[in-house]
Amino acid sequence: MKTYTLTVFEKTGEKLLDETFTAANDEEAKRIGEQKLKEKQFEHKTHRCTTSSGKLILFHR
């Protein structure tokens, strides 16, 4: 399992969410990240999901 970090920002730069989770691979992490964004109604906010090594797997501005 790999570790991923999902971060959501307000336009002001305020961090709304900074959550770490694990997934088997990047595709699963992307699905989990998108699901978490929908649950918290953050899918239209600026967000990113990165691997522990810094690889960007999900981004919206």
N, CA, C and O atoms as a Tripos MOL2 file, in Angstrom:
@<TRIPOS>MOLECULE
protein
  244   243    61     0     0
PROTEIN
NO_CHARGES

@<TRIPOS>ATOM
      1 N           0.8340   -1.1840    0.0000 N.3       1 MET1
      2 CA          0.0000    0.0000    0.0000 C.3       1 MET1
      3 C           0.8810    1.2510    0.0000 C.2       1 MET1
      4 O           1.8960    1.3210    0.6940 O.2       1 MET1
      5 N           0.4670    2.2240   -0.7910 N.am      2 LYS2
      6 CA          1.1640    3.5080   -0.8560 C.3       2 LYS2
      7 C           0.3720    4.5560   -0.0790 C.2       2 LYS2
      8 O          -0.8340    4.4150    0.1270 O.2       2 LYS2
      9 N           1.0620    5.5950    0.3440 N.am      3 THR3
     10 CA          0.4380    6.6930    1.0720 C.3       3 THR3
     11 C           0.2160    7.8630    0.1220 C.2       3 THR3
     12 O           1.0900    8.2100   -0.6730 O.2       3 THR3
     13 N          -0.9700    8.4680    0.2170 N.am      4 TYR4
     14 CA         -1.3570    9.6080   -0.6210 C.3       4 TYR4
     15 C          -1.8790   10.7250    0.2660 C.2       4 TYR4
     16 O          -2.3890   10.4790    1.3590 O.2       4 TYR4
     17 N          -1.7450   11.9630   -0.2190 N.am      5 THR5
     18 CA         -2.2510   13.1120    0.5170 C.3       5 THR5
     19 C          -3.1940   13.9070   -0.3760 C.2       5 THR5
     20 O          -2.8430   14.2940   -1.4910 O.2       5 THR5
     21 N          -4.3950   14.1400    0.1380 N.am      6 LEU6
     22 CA         -5.4080   14.9330   -0.5560 C.3       6 LEU6
     23 C          -5.5000   16.2800    0.1510 C.2       6 LEU6
     24 O          -5.7340   16.3450    1.3580 O.2       6 LEU6
     25 N          -5.3120   17.3600   -0.6150 N.am      7 THR7
     26 CA         -5.3350   18.7040   -0.0610 C.3       7 THR7
     27 C          -6.3200   19.5580   -0.8560 C.2       7 THR7
     28 O          -6.3370   19.5170   -2.0860 O.2       7 THR7
     29 N          -7.1410   20.3360   -0.1400 N.am      8 VAL8
     30 CA         -8.1260   21.2230   -0.7610 C.3       8 VAL8
     31 C          -7.8740   22.6410   -0.2510 C.2       8 VAL8
     32 O          -7.6320   22.8520    0.9370 O.2       8 VAL8
     33 N          -7.9350   23.6090   -1.1670 N.am      9 PHE9
     34 CA         -7.6700   25.0080   -0.8400 C.3       9 PHE9
     35 C          -8.8470   25.8990   -1.2080 C.2       9 PHE9
     36 O          -9.5700   25.6410   -2.1700 O.2       9 PHE9
     37 N          -9.0220   26.9590   -0.4160 N.am     10 GLU10
     38 CA         -9.9520   28.0350   -0.7490 C.3      10 GLU10
     39 C          -9.1880   28.9980   -1.6470 C.2      10 GLU10
     40 O          -7.9580   28.9710   -1.6680 O.2      10 GLU10
     41 N          -9.8910   29.8470   -2.3900 N.am     11 LYS11
     42 CA         -9.2230   30.8120   -3.2800 C.3      11 LYS11
     43 C          -8.2850   31.7480   -2.5260 C.2      11 LYS11
     44 O          -7.3420   32.2810   -3.1100 O.2      11 LYS11
     45 N          -8.5320   31.9500   -1.2560 N.am     12 THR12
     46 CA         -7.6860   32.8150   -0.4260 C.3      12 THR12
     47 C          -6.3760   32.1420   -0.0370 C.2      12 THR12
     48 O          -5.4760   32.7910    0.4950 O.2      12 THR12
     49 N          -6.2690   30.8470   -0.3000 N.am     13 GLY13
     50 CA         -5.0870   30.0900    0.0780 C.3      13 GLY13
     51 C          -5.2830   29.2820    1.3460 C.2      13 GLY13
     52 O          -4.4310   28.4750    1.7160 O.2      13 GLY13
     53 N          -6.4170   29.5050    2.0150 N.am     14 GLU14
     54 CA         -6.7260   28.7600    3.2410 C.3      14 GLU14
     55 C          -6.8900   27.2700    2.9190 C.2      14 GLU14
     56 O          -7.5730   26.8990    1.9650 O.2      14 GLU14
     57 N          -6.2590   26.4420    3.7210 N.am     15 LYS15
     58 CA         -6.3410   24.9950    3.5320 C.3      15 LYS15
     59 C          -7.6350   24.4930    4.1710 C.2      15 LYS15
     60 O          -7.8430   24.6660    5.3720 O.2      15 LYS15
     61 N          -8.5060   23.8700    3.3690 N.am     16 LEU16
     62 CA         -9.7770   23.3560    3.8580 C.3      16 LEU16
     63 C          -9.6860   21.8930    4.2660 C.2      16 LEU16
     64 O         -10.4420   21.4340    5.1220 O.2      16 LEU16
     65 N          -8.7590   21.1610    3.6520 N.am     17 LEU17
     66 CA         -8.6040   19.7370    3.9230 C.3      17 LEU17
     67 C          -7.1630   19.3390    3.6620 C.2      17 LEU17
     68 O          -6.5620   19.7660    2.6770 O.2      17 LEU17
     69 N          -6.6200   18.5330    4.5350 N.am     18 ASP18
     70 CA         -5.2750   17.9810    4.3590 C.3      18 ASP18
     71 C          -5.3230   16.5790    4.9620 C.2      18 ASP18
     72 O          -5.0700   16.3930    6.1530 O.2      18 ASP18
     73 N          -5.6470   15.6090    4.1330 N.am     19 GLU19
     74 CA         -5.9260   14.2550    4.6100 C.3      19 GLU19
     75 C          -5.0100   13.2350    3.9320 C.2      19 GLU19
     76 O          -4.8110   13.2740    2.7180 O.2      19 GLU19
     77 N          -4.4670   12.3410    4.7200 N.am     20 THR20
     78 CA         -3.6120   11.2830    4.2070 C.3      20 THR20
     79 C          -4.3860    9.9700    4.2310 C.2      20 THR20
     80 O          -5.1250    9.6870    5.1740 O.2      20 THR20
     81 N          -4.2010    9.1660    3.1670 N.am     21 PHE21
     82 CA         -4.8560    7.8560    3.0880 C.3      21 PHE21
     83 C          -3.9520    6.8960    2.3350 C.2      21 PHE21
     84 O          -2.9680    7.3120    1.7240 O.2      21 PHE21
     85 N          -4.2820    5.6180    2.3770 N.am     22 THR22
     86 CA         -3.4960    4.6090    1.6570 C.3      22 THR22
     87 C          -4.3350    3.9820    0.5530 C.2      22 THR22
     88 O          -5.5610    3.9200    0.6380 O.2      22 THR22
     89 N          -3.6520    3.5230   -0.4760 N.am     23 ALA23
     90 CA         -4.2890    2.8440   -1.6040 C.3      23 ALA23
     91 C          -3.2650    1.8990   -2.2240 C.2      23 ALA23
     92 O          -2.0580    2.0650   -2.0530 O.2      23 ALA23
     93 N          -3.7700    0.9150   -2.9410 N.am     24 ALA24
     94 CA         -2.9080   -0.0900   -3.5650 C.3      24 ALA24
     95 C          -2.0930    0.4820   -4.7300 C.2      24 ALA24
     96 O          -0.9600    0.0640   -4.9670 O.2      24 ALA24
     97 N          -2.6880    1.4530   -5.4640 N.am     25 ASN25
     98 CA         -2.0070    2.0310   -6.6170 C.3      25 ASN25
     99 C          -2.5770    3.4160   -6.9240 C.2      25 ASN25
    100 O          -3.5150    3.8650   -6.2650 O.2      25 ASN25
    101 N          -2.0140    4.0840   -7.9140 N.am     26 ASP26
    102 CA         -2.4220    5.4480   -8.2480 C.3      26 ASP26
    103 C          -3.8680    5.5230   -8.7290 C.2      26 ASP26
    104 O          -4.5770    6.4710   -8.3940 O.2      26 ASP26
    105 N          -4.3120    4.5500   -9.5000 N.am     27 GLU27
    106 CA         -5.6910    4.5460  -10.0080 C.3      27 GLU27
    107 C          -6.6950    4.4490   -8.8610 C.2      27 GLU27
    108 O          -7.6920    5.1700   -8.8390 O.2      27 GLU27
    109 N          -6.4270    3.5580   -7.9160 N.am     28 GLU28
    110 CA         -7.3090    3.4240   -6.7590 C.3      28 GLU28
    111 C          -7.2820    4.7090   -5.9280 C.2      28 GLU28
    112 O          -8.3250    5.1500   -5.4460 O.2      28 GLU28
    113 N          -6.1260    5.3020   -5.7600 N.am     29 ALA29
    114 CA         -5.9980    6.5430   -4.9930 C.3      29 ALA29
    115 C          -6.7890    7.6680   -5.6560 C.2      29 ALA29
    116 O          -7.4170    8.4730   -4.9680 O.2      29 ALA29
    117 N          -6.7630    7.7280   -6.9690 N.am     30 LYS30
    118 CA         -7.5160    8.7500   -7.6930 C.3      30 LYS30
    119 C          -9.0110    8.5700   -7.4390 C.2      30 LYS30
    120 O          -9.7190    9.5480   -7.2000 O.2      30 LYS30
    121 N          -9.4950    7.3290   -7.4890 N.am     31 ARG31
    122 CA        -10.9130    7.0550   -7.2160 C.3      31 ARG31
    123 C         -11.2800    7.4210   -5.7800 C.2      31 ARG31
    124 O         -12.3200    8.0340   -5.5400 O.2      31 ARG31
    125 N         -10.4360    7.0490   -4.8340 N.am     32 ILE32
    126 CA        -10.6860    7.3660   -3.4250 C.3      32 ILE32
    127 C         -10.6910    8.8880   -3.2230 C.2      32 ILE32
    128 O         -11.5620    9.4230   -2.5360 O.2      32 ILE32
    129 N          -9.7300    9.5680   -3.8140 N.am     33 GLY33
    130 CA         -9.6550   11.0230   -3.7010 C.3      33 GLY33
    131 C         -10.8910   11.7030   -4.2570 C.2      33 GLY33
    132 O         -11.4350   12.6120   -3.6310 O.2      33 GLY33
    133 N         -11.3410   11.2710   -5.4310 N.am     34 GLU34
    134 CA        -12.5430   11.8470   -6.0400 C.3      34 GLU34
    135 C         -13.7720   11.5860   -5.1750 C.2      34 GLU34
    136 O         -14.6340   12.4530   -5.0390 O.2      34 GLU34
    137 N         -13.8520   10.3960   -4.5910 N.am     35 GLN35
    138 CA        -14.9740   10.0540   -3.7120 C.3      35 GLN35
    139 C         -14.9790   10.9460   -2.4650 C.2      35 GLN35
    140 O         -16.0320   11.4430   -2.0640 O.2      35 GLN35
    141 N         -13.8150   11.1500   -1.8540 N.am     36 LYS36
    142 CA        -13.7170   12.0070   -0.6660 C.3      36 LYS36
    143 C         -14.1140   13.4420   -1.0050 C.2      36 LYS36
    144 O         -14.7860   14.1020   -0.2130 O.2      36 LYS36
    145 N         -13.7070   13.9240   -2.1690 N.am     37 LEU37
    146 CA        -14.0550   15.2830   -2.5870 C.3      37 LEU37
    147 C         -15.5640   15.4340   -2.7440 C.2      37 LEU37
    148 O         -16.1310   16.4400   -2.3170 O.2      37 LEU37
    149 N         -16.2170   14.4500   -3.3490 N.am     38 LYS38
    150 CA        -17.6710   14.5000   -3.5240 C.3      38 LYS38
    151 C         -18.3910   14.4350   -2.1840 C.2      38 LYS38
    152 O         -19.3490   15.1740   -1.9580 O.2      38 LYS38
    153 N         -17.9350   13.5550   -1.2920 N.am     39 GLU39
    154 CA        -18.5560   13.4200    0.0230 C.3      39 GLU39
    155 C         -18.5220   14.7320    0.8000 C.2      39 GLU39
    156 O         -19.4800   15.0780    1.4920 O.2      39 GLU39
    157 N         -17.4120   15.4560    0.6810 N.am     40 LYS40
    158 CA        -17.2300   16.7020    1.4340 C.3      40 LYS40
    159 C         -17.6380   17.9270    0.6160 C.2      40 LYS40
    160 O         -17.4950   19.0590    1.0780 O.2      40 LYS40
    161 N         -18.1420   17.7030   -0.5920 N.am     41 GLN41
    162 CA        -18.5750   18.7520   -1.5200 C.3      41 GLN41
    163 C         -17.4410   19.7380   -1.8450 C.2      41 GLN41
    164 O         -17.6470   20.9510   -1.8840 O.2      41 GLN41
    165 N         -16.2500   19.1910   -2.0750 N.am     42 PHE42
    166 CA        -15.0780   19.9840   -2.4230 C.3      42 PHE42
    167 C         -14.6380   19.7700   -3.8750 C.2      42 PHE42
    168 O         -13.5740   20.2540   -4.2620 O.2      42 PHE42
    169 N         -15.4250   19.0620   -4.6860 N.am     43 GLU43
    170 CA        -14.9770   18.7240   -6.0310 C.3      43 GLU43
    171 C         -14.7540   19.9460   -6.9290 C.2      43 GLU43
    172 O         -14.0430   19.8430   -7.9290 O.2      43 GLU43
    173 N         -15.3460   21.1010   -6.5950 N.am     44 HIS44
    174 CA        -15.1630   22.2980   -7.4140 C.3      44 HIS44
    175 C         -14.1870   23.2930   -6.7790 C.2      44 HIS44
    176 O         -13.9930   24.3930   -7.2960 O.2      44 HIS44
    177 N         -13.5880   22.9090   -5.6840 N.am     45 LYS45
    178 CA        -12.5560   23.7330   -5.0390 C.3      45 LYS45
    179 C         -11.1960   23.3310   -5.6120 C.2      45 LYS45
    180 O         -11.0560   22.2540   -6.1920 O.2      45 LYS45
    181 N         -10.2110   24.1870   -5.4490 N.am     46 THR46
    182 CA         -8.8560   23.8440   -5.8680 C.3      46 THR46
    183 C          -8.3600   22.6970   -4.9950 C.2      46 THR46
    184 O          -8.3800   22.7860   -3.7680 O.2      46 THR46
    185 N          -7.9160   21.6210   -5.6400 N.am     47 HIS47
    186 CA         -7.4550   20.4620   -4.8760 C.3      47 HIS47
    187 C          -6.3520   19.7270   -5.6210 C.2      47 HIS47
    188 O          -6.1520   19.8930   -6.8250 O.2      47 HIS47
    189 N          -5.6400   18.8990   -4.8440 N.am     48 ARG48
    190 CA         -4.5930   18.0540   -5.4230 C.3      48 ARG48
    191 C          -4.4730   16.7900   -4.5860 C.2      48 ARG48
    192 O          -4.7610   16.7820   -3.3890 O.2      48 ARG48
    193 N          -4.0500   15.7430   -5.2370 N.am     49 CYS49
    194 CA         -3.7500   14.4890   -4.5560 C.3      49 CYS49
    195 C          -2.3700   14.0630   -5.0380 C.2      49 CYS49
    196 O          -2.1220   13.9660   -6.2400 O.2      49 CYS49
    197 N          -1.4720   13.8100   -4.0820 N.am     50 THR50
    198 CA         -0.0970   13.4630   -4.4200 C.3      50 THR50
    199 C           0.3280   12.1790   -3.7240 C.2      50 THR50
    200 O          -0.2270   11.7950   -2.6940 O.2      50 THR50
    201 N           1.3190   11.5280   -4.3060 N.am     51 THR51
    202 CA          1.9190   10.3550   -3.6800 C.3      51 THR51
    203 C           2.9130   10.8360   -2.6290 C.2      51 THR51
    204 O           3.2420   12.0210   -2.5730 O.2      51 THR51
    205 N           3.3830    9.9240   -1.8070 N.am     52 SER52
    206 CA          4.3680   10.2970   -0.7880 C.3      52 SER52
    207 C           5.6830   10.7710   -1.4150 C.2      52 SER52
    208 O           6.4590   11.4780   -0.7720 O.2      52 SER52
    209 N           5.9310   10.3820   -2.6700 N.am     53 SER53
    210 CA          7.1450   10.8280   -3.3550 C.3      53 SER53
    211 C           6.9310   12.1430   -4.1140 C.2      53 SER53
    212 O           7.8640   12.6600   -4.7290 O.2      53 SER53
    213 N           5.6940   12.6910   -4.0740 N.am     54 GLY54
    214 CA          5.4240   13.9780   -4.7040 C.3      54 GLY54
    215 C           4.7680   13.9190   -6.0680 C.2      54 GLY54
    216 O           4.5150   14.9660   -6.6640 O.2      54 GLY54
    217 N           4.4840   12.7360   -6.5840 N.am     55 LYS55
    218 CA          3.8360   12.6100   -7.8910 C.3      55 LYS55
    219 C           2.3930   13.0990   -7.7930 C.2      55 LYS55
    220 O           1.6570   12.6900   -6.8950 O.2      55 LYS55
    221 N           1.9940   13.9620   -8.7030 N.am     56 LEU56
    222 CA          0.6540   14.5200   -8.7390 C.3      56 LEU56
    223 C          -0.2630   13.5670   -9.5060 C.2      56 LEU56
    224 O          -0.0130   13.2740  -10.6750 O.2      56 LEU56
    225 N          -1.3270   13.0800   -8.8490 N.am     57 ILE57
    226 CA         -2.2260   12.1400   -9.5380 C.3      57 ILE57
    227 C          -3.6300   12.7050   -9.7560 C.2      57 ILE57
    228 O          -4.4120   12.1600  -10.5360 O.2      57 ILE57
    229 N          -3.9420   13.8020   -9.0600 N.am     58 LEU58
    230 CA         -5.2540   14.4280   -9.1960 C.3      58 LEU58
    231 C          -5.0810   15.9230   -8.9340 C.2      58 LEU58
    232 O          -4.4600   16.3130   -7.9450 O.2      58 LEU58
    233 N          -5.6320   16.7640   -9.8240 N.am     59 PHE59
    234 CA         -5.4830   18.2040   -9.6480 C.3      59 PHE59
    235 C          -6.6700   18.9220  -10.2760 C.2      59 PHE59
    236 O          -7.1330   18.5550  -11.3570 O.2      59 PHE59
    237 N          -7.1540   19.9410   -9.5900 N.am     60 HIS60
    238 CA         -8.1990   20.8150  -10.1360 C.3      60 HIS60
    239 C          -7.9440   22.2160   -9.6100 C.2      60 HIS60
    240 O          -7.6650   22.4000   -8.4250 O.2      60 HIS60
    241 N          -8.0400   23.2070  -10.4940 N.am     61 ARG61
    242 CA         -7.8130   24.5950  -10.0830 C.3      61 ARG61
    243 C          -9.0380   25.4080  -10.3280 C.2      61 ARG61
    244 O          -9.0500   26.6060  -10.0470 O.2      61 ARG61
@<TRIPOS>BOND
     1     1     2 1
     2     2     3 1
     3     3     4 2
     4     3     5 am
     5     5     6 1
     6     6     7 1
     7     7     8 2
     8     7     9 am
     9     9    10 1
    10    10    11 1
    11    11    12 2
    12    11    13 am
    13    13    14 1
    14    14    15 1
    15    15    16 2
    16    15    17 am
    17    17    18 1
    18    18    19 1
    19    19    20 2
    20    19    21 am
    21    21    22 1
    22    22    23 1
    23    23    24 2
    24    23    25 am
    25    25    26 1
    26    26    27 1
    27    27    28 2
    28    27    29 am
    29    29    30 1
    30    30    31 1
    31    31    32 2
    32    31    33 am
    33    33    34 1
    34    34    35 1
    35    35    36 2
    36    35    37 am
    37    37    38 1
    38    38    39 1
    39    39    40 2
    40    39    41 am
    41    41    42 1
    42    42    43 1
    43    43    44 2
    44    43    45 am
    45    45    46 1
    46    46    47 1
    47    47    48 2
    48    47    49 am
    49    49    50 1
    50    50    51 1
    51    51    52 2
    52    51    53 am
    53    53    54 1
    54    54    55 1
    55    55    56 2
    56    55    57 am
    57    57    58 1
    58    58    59 1
    59    59    60 2
    60    59    61 am
    61    61    62 1
    62    62    63 1
    63    63    64 2
    64    63    65 am
    65    65    66 1
    66    66    67 1
    67    67    68 2
    68    67    69 am
    69    69    70 1
    70    70    71 1
    71    71    72 2
    72    71    73 am
    73    73    74 1
    74    74    75 1
    75    75    76 2
    76    75    77 am
    77    77    78 1
    78    78    79 1
    79    79    80 2
    80    79    81 am
    81    81    82 1
    82    82    83 1
    83    83    84 2
    84    83    85 am
    85    85    86 1
    86    86    87 1
    87    87    88 2
    88    87    89 am
    89    89    90 1
    90    90    91 1
    91    91    92 2
    92    91    93 am
    93    93    94 1
    94    94    95 1
    95    95    96 2
    96    95    97 am
    97    97    98 1
    98    98    99 1
    99    99   100 2
   100    99   101 am
   101   101   102 1
   102   102   103 1
   103   103   104 2
   104   103   105 am
   105   105   106 1
   106   106   107 1
   107   107   108 2
   108   107   109 am
   109   109   110 1
   110   110   111 1
   111   111   112 2
   112   111   113 am
   113   113   114 1
   114   114   115 1
   115   115   116 2
   116   115   117 am
   117   117   118 1
   118   118   119 1
   119   119   120 2
   120   119   121 am
   121   121   122 1
   122   122   123 1
   123   123   124 2
   124   123   125 am
   125   125   126 1
   126   126   127 1
   127   127   128 2
   128   127   129 am
   129   129   130 1
   130   130   131 1
   131   131   132 2
   132   131   133 am
   133   133   134 1
   134   134   135 1
   135   135   136 2
   136   135   137 am
   137   137   138 1
   138   138   139 1
   139   139   140 2
   140   139   141 am
   141   141   142 1
   142   142   143 1
   143   143   144 2
   144   143   145 am
   145   145   146 1
   146   146   147 1
   147   147   148 2
   148   147   149 am
   149   149   150 1
   150   150   151 1
   151   151   152 2
   152   151   153 am
   153   153   154 1
   154   154   155 1
   155   155   156 2
   156   155   157 am
   157   157   158 1
   158   158   159 1
   159   159   160 2
   160   159   161 am
   161   161   162 1
   162   162   163 1
   163   163   164 2
   164   163   165 am
   165   165   166 1
   166   166   167 1
   167   167   168 2
   168   167   169 am
   169   169   170 1
   170   170   171 1
   171   171   172 2
   172   171   173 am
   173   173   174 1
   174   174   175 1
   175   175   176 2
   176   175   177 am
   177   177   178 1
   178   178   179 1
   179   179   180 2
   180   179   181 am
   181   181   182 1
   182   182   183 1
   183   183   184 2
   184   183   185 am
   185   185   186 1
   186   186   187 1
   187   187   188 2
   188   187   189 am
   189   189   190 1
   190   190   191 1
   191   191   192 2
   192   191   193 am
   193   193   194 1
   194   194   195 1
   195   195   196 2
   196   195   197 am
   197   197   198 1
   198   198   199 1
   199   199   200 2
   200   199   201 am
   201   201   202 1
   202   202   203 1
   203   203   204 2
   204   203   205 am
   205   205   206 1
   206   206   207 1
   207   207   208 2
   208   207   209 am
   209   209   210 1
   210   210   211 1
   211   211   212 2
   212   211   213 am
   213   213   214 1
   214   214   215 1
   215   215   216 2
   216   215   217 am
   217   217   218 1
   218   218   219 1
   219   219   220 2
   220   219   221 am
   221   221   222 1
   222   222   223 1
   223   223   224 2
   224   223   225 am
   225   225   226 1
   226   226   227 1
   227   227   228 2
   228   227   229 am
   229   229   230 1
   230   230   231 1
   231   231   232 2
   232   231   233 am
   233   233   234 1
   234   234   235 1
   235   235   236 2
   236   235   237 am
   237   237   238 1
   238   238   239 1
   239   239   240 2
   240   239   241 am
   241   241   242 1
   242   242   243 1
   243   243   244 2
@<TRIPOS>SUBSTRUCTURE
     1 MET1         2 RESIDUE 1 A MET
     2 LYS2         6 RESIDUE 1 A LYS
     3 THR3        10 RESIDUE 1 A THR
     4 TYR4        14 RESIDUE 1 A TYR
     5 THR5        18 RESIDUE 1 A THR
     6 LEU6        22 RESIDUE 1 A LEU
     7 THR7        26 RESIDUE 1 A THR
     8 VAL8        30 RESIDUE 1 A VAL
     9 PHE9        34 RESIDUE 1 A PHE
    10 GLU10       38 RESIDUE 1 A GLU
    11 LYS11       42 RESIDUE 1 A LYS
    12 THR12       46 RESIDUE 1 A THR
    13 GLY13       50 RESIDUE 1 A GLY
    14 GLU14       54 RESIDUE 1 A GLU
    15 LYS15       58 RESIDUE 1 A LYS
    16 LEU16       62 RESIDUE 1 A LEU
    17 LEU17       66 RESIDUE 1 A LEU
    18 ASP18       70 RESIDUE 1 A ASP
    19 GLU19       74 RESIDUE 1 A GLU
    20 THR20       78 RESIDUE 1 A THR
    21 PHE21       82 RESIDUE 1 A PHE
    22 THR22       86 RESIDUE 1 A THR
    23 ALA23       90 RESIDUE 1 A ALA
    24 ALA24       94 RESIDUE 1 A ALA
    25 ASN25       98 RESIDUE 1 A ASN
    26 ASP26      102 RESIDUE 1 A ASP
    27 GLU27      106 RESIDUE 1 A GLU
    28 GLU28      110 RESIDUE 1 A GLU
    29 ALA29      114 RESIDUE 1 A ALA
    30 LYS30      118 RESIDUE 1 A LYS
    31 ARG31      122 RESIDUE 1 A ARG
    32 ILE32      126 RESIDUE 1 A ILE
    33 GLY33      130 RESIDUE 1 A GLY
    34 GLU34      134 RESIDUE 1 A GLU
    35 GLN35      138 RESIDUE 1 A GLN
    36 LYS36      142 RESIDUE 1 A LYS
    37 LEU37      146 RESIDUE 1 A LEU
    38 LYS38      150 RESIDUE 1 A LYS
    39 GLU39      154 RESIDUE 1 A GLU
    40 LYS40      158 RESIDUE 1 A LYS
    41 GLN41      162 RESIDUE 1 A GLN
    42 PHE42      166 RESIDUE 1 A PHE
    43 GLU43      170 RESIDUE 1 A GLU
    44 HIS44      174 RESIDUE 1 A HIS
    45 LYS45      178 RESIDUE 1 A LYS
    46 THR46      182 RESIDUE 1 A THR
    47 HIS47      186 RESIDUE 1 A HIS
    48 ARG48      190 RESIDUE 1 A ARG
    49 CYS49      194 RESIDUE 1 A CYS
    50 THR50      198 RESIDUE 1 A THR
    51 THR51      202 RESIDUE 1 A THR
    52 SER52      206 RESIDUE 1 A SER
    53 SER53      210 RESIDUE 1 A SER
    54 GLY54      214 RESIDUE 1 A GLY
    55 LYS55      218 RESIDUE 1 A LYS
    56 LEU56      222 RESIDUE 1 A LEU
    57 ILE57      226 RESIDUE 1 A ILE
    58 LEU58      230 RESIDUE 1 A LEU
    59 PHE59      234 RESIDUE 1 A PHE
    60 HIS60      238 RESIDUE 1 A HIS
    61 ARG61      242 RESIDUE 1 A ARG
